[in-house]
């Protein structure tokens, strides 16, 4: 029984010595594997970070391009509206000119109408004067004839 225990003790001791001999090799191997895993993980993380940066840059570029397109569309709309405003202003100016011409024509026609009425009044006054004068002249002739007839009778 002691022999068996001694054999077990020698086996444990031999195993411990072998383990001490191989432990640095195993430790280096574990260090290399851990380092490789860490580097791989870091590279993946760095690559992912770079990919995220690239994706953010692409998204930013797309949003900038959309904004540029919107600005161009707004400029085109603004130019279209300015041209419409210009056409409207030209139409308004043309209508104002037409109104001014018609107003001048109305003023000229009113002046002509006043002159015509004035001439017509003057003509009516002259005709009235002539009629009244001729009527008085006839009355005076009739009166003189009556006086002449009375003086002949007397």
Secondary structure, DSSP 8 states (H G I E B T S, - for coil): -HHHHHHHHHHHHHHHHHHHHHHHHHHHHHHHHHHHHHHHHHHHHHHHHHHHHHHHHHHHHHHHHHHHHHHHHHHHHHHHHHHHHHHHHHHHHHHHHHHHHHHHHHHHHHHHHHHHHHHHHHHHHHHHHHHHHHHHHHHHHHHHHHHHHHHHH-
